[in-house]
Amino acid sequence: MIIRLSTERPAQVEAGDVLTELSVRHPASMTAEQLAVATDELVEEVDGDHAWLVLAELRNRAGHRADPDWHRRFSGMVDYARSSGWVSDDGRLVRAHLEAEPAP
């Protein structure tokens, strides 16, 4: 999954069916201050090279509500993240890499 941040709209989930990757991408021109305020119901915090995503909101925005196989694979992704130490202690958040993208 790819989460896109911008200064113009809430965080957007792209490639919601790709559960072998989780990254948060933003325009390289976004300042640290803009990244800090780009948080919403999905992106709870931007912390250096990582963003903390709310798992329930990520599941909701991915758009696969009626697909049991997708939910099984999503749970597998979360289990892998947990085994790597990328899920918060309370199990509410998952850490994703934060990547700057050059302007098109």
NORVENNOR-V791449 format. One record per residue. N is the residue number from 1. RES is the residue in one letter. PHI is phi in whole degrees, -180 to 180 (none if undefined). PSI is psi in radians with two decimals (none if undefined). D_CENTER is the distance of its C-alpha to the mean C-alpha in Angstrom with 2 decimals. Layout:
n=<N;N>
res=<RES;RES>
phi=<PHI;PHI>
psi=<PSI;PSI>
d_center=<D_CENTER;D_CENTER>
//
This chain:
n=<1;2;3;4;5;6;7;8;9;10;11;12;13;14;15;16;17;18;19;20;21;22;23;24;25;26;27;28;29;30;31;32;33;34;35;36;37;38;39;40;41;42;43;44;45;46;47;48;49;50;51;52;53;54;55;56;57;58;59;60;61;62;63;64;65;66;67;68;69;70;71;72;73;74;75;76;77;78;79;80;81;82;83;84;85;86;87;88;89;90;91;92;93;94;95;96;97;98;99;100;101;102;103;104>
res=<M;I;I;R;L;S;T;E;R;P;A;Q;V;E;A;G;D;V;L;T;E;L;S;V;R;H;P;A;S;M;T;A;E;Q;L;A;V;A;T;D;E;L;V;E;E;V;D;G;D;H;A;W;L;V;L;A;E;L;R;N;R;A;G;H;R;A;D;P;D;W;H;R;R;F;S;G;M;V;D;Y;A;R;S;S;G;W;V;S;D;D;G;R;L;V;R;A;H;L;E;A;E;P;A;P>
phi=<none;-123;-108;-108;-107;-152;-87;-97;-151;-62;-55;-116;-94;-121;53;-63;-93;-93;-107;-105;-146;-143;-143;-116;-115;-147;-62;-59;-76;-69;-81;-59;-66;-66;-63;-64;-92;-79;-69;-154;-65;-95;-99;-80;-155;-109;-135;64;-94;-135;-127;-102;-105;-80;-58;-62;-71;-61;-60;-63;-77;-69;83;-122;-57;-99;-112;-60;-65;-62;-63;-64;-68;-62;-61;-64;-62;-66;-61;-63;-61;-62;-66;-95;83;-103;-114;-62;-57;-85;76;-91;-124;-125;-90;-131;-67;-104;-128;-85;-115;-68;-63;-68>
psi=<2.55;2.28;2.24;2.27;2.55;2.99;-0.17;-0.36;2.89;2.86;2.42;2.37;2.20;2.73;0.83;-0.26;-0.09;1.80;0.31;0.06;2.46;1.96;2.73;2.10;2.55;2.73;2.41;-0.40;-0.20;2.30;2.91;-0.66;-0.72;-0.68;-0.70;-0.59;-0.04;0.03;2.64;-2.71;-0.34;-0.87;1.82;-0.63;2.49;2.19;1.62;-2.02;0.21;2.78;2.52;2.10;2.48;2.00;-0.75;-0.72;-0.66;-0.81;-0.75;-0.83;-0.26;-0.38;0.46;0.69;-0.60;0.22;1.72;-0.60;-0.71;-0.77;-0.65;-0.79;-0.64;-0.78;-0.65;-0.70;-0.76;-0.71;-0.73;-0.79;-0.73;-0.77;-0.36;-0.01;0.38;0.18;2.42;2.77;-0.60;-0.04;0.17;-0.46;2.63;2.48;2.38;2.64;2.46;2.16;2.23;2.37;2.40;2.73;2.55;none>
d_center=<7.30;6.66;5.05;8.34;9.72;13.45;16.31;17.58;15.14;12.24;8.66;9.04;7.60;9.84;11.31;10.31;13.19;12.24;11.25;12.57;9.87;6.21;5.91;5.44;8.96;11.56;15.34;17.32;19.51;17.16;18.78;17.49;18.73;16.88;13.52;14.55;15.35;12.34;10.81;11.19;10.90;7.11;6.59;9.53;10.43;10.52;12.78;14.54;12.76;9.57;7.03;7.02;4.88;7.75;8.34;11.02;9.38;6.66;9.99;11.85;10.21;10.14;13.90;15.59;17.30;20.66;19.91;20.76;20.17;16.53;16.13;18.04;15.89;12.62;14.64;15.71;12.30;11.81;15.42;15.00;12.26;14.70;17.60;16.15;15.67;11.89;11.96;13.61;17.29;17.13;14.59;12.47;9.44;7.62;7.50;5.85;8.39;8.95;11.30;14.01;15.56;19.23;20.64;21.85>
//
